[in-house]
Amino acid sequence: MSKIRNISFSPPDITEEEIVEVANALRSGWITTGPRTKEFEKRIAEYVGVKKSVCLNSATAAMELSLHVLGVGPGDEVITSAYTYSASAAVIHHVGAKIIMIDTAPGSFEMDYEKMEEAITEKTKVIIPVDIAGVMCDYDRIFKAVENKKHLFRPNNLRQETIGRVTILSDAAHSFGANRNGMNAGQVADITCFSFHAVKNLTTAEGGAITWTKTFGMTDEEMYKEYMLLSLHGQSKDALSKMQKGAWEYDIIYPAFKCNMTDILASVGLVQLKRYDGLLSKRFELIKIYNDLLDAKKFDLLHHVDDSFRSSGHLLLLNLVGYSENERNKMIQYLADNGVSTNVHYKPLPLFTAYKNLGFKIENYPNAHEKYKNEITLPLHTLLSKIDVEYICDLLNQYRKGE
């Protein structure tokens, strides 16, 4: 075995270009929402292939504000996966709706679409599918399910009435830059929410964005303004507009929230977006090395590409074939002892205190639990070298050599 290396799990890939752009933003006098944020929104919409986008301070805020735009609240039900990060379900709780949690399909990280369809009732207003690891869900199947249950749909307001069925709100925190069946993430679901958190492929340190394909009776510009109001206290003018000479006066349309993106964050994102195609290419080079070197009989890697889709290459999820949860944890410690940081995606939500207290029981989600027990997420980021990946694969193969 070669000398122990120090391999981080997911550090941000920041170059001098991002640093210069942040300094330029600081020198400009616009450090909150301003021209750079507006330009970033424009560039995201162009990249995804939609008319408009909204930038906020997180994907969590993006999903929660979207539920508010749709008028979802107490008495409503929203469906999501048990195999996800807390944000996907927490936003449902925040607006007062009931979380309907669905098990994964056997051997899959995705929701069981048959069970998802069965769970749709007259109270269901939204489904939040999760593009785990950057692999887009089977949206064709999800749309088919809501069409099959369209007769049950009972709208609470005009916006819901205009779509006439359950809304698909994609948790695409992982999948910016992914595509499926010729469509980009952000072009498929009714509303799509991306994350630009520090560990994401494209980062703004903290941040998120929204795109949409349905406007729920509004124009694109009206929908954009609705998100602007919701994200800035319901204030009729943003800081940029208020700072125009003599234009101080504004109205508060309704008491709303505070989750706008700043120009400092957007300045990082503008450079990251310029570099993004190269960053994606590097990720897929690394994924290929992992696939080539790891023993497929002992390491079941999530597929990131085939004839119909390409993920964003966000996370390298794999299951340790034949391992128990305890054996998985020993592997994590072994890798840590040899300088390799890893993670687990995800601990199913019913295993957490917050969701136990809401009445969820892990025994009702056996497939998600089984998938979690021997899952490990290996480093996959654009600061990794080929030698780093070879080192990780060598550690893993040597550990399991005698089995």
Secondary structure, 3 states (H helix, E strand, C coil): CCCCCCECCCCCCCCHHHHHHHHHHHHHCCCCCCHHHHHHHHHHHHHHCCCCCEEECCHHHHHHHHHHHCCCCCCCEEEEECCCCHHHHHHHHHCCCEEEEECECCCCCCECHHHHHHHCCCCEEEEECECHHHCCCCHHHHHHHHHHCHHHCCCCCHHHHHHCCCEEEEECCCCCCCEECCEECCCCCCEEEEECCCCCCCCCCCCEEEEECCCCCCCHHHHHHHHHHHHECCECCCHHHHCCCCCCCCCECCCCCECECCHHHHHHHHHHHHHHHHHHHHHHHHHHHHHHHCCCCCEEECCCECCCEECCCCCEEEEECCCCHHHHHHHHHHHHHCCECCECCCCCHHHCHHHHCCCCCHHHCHHHHHHHHCEEEECCCCCCCHHHHHHHHHHHHHHCCCC
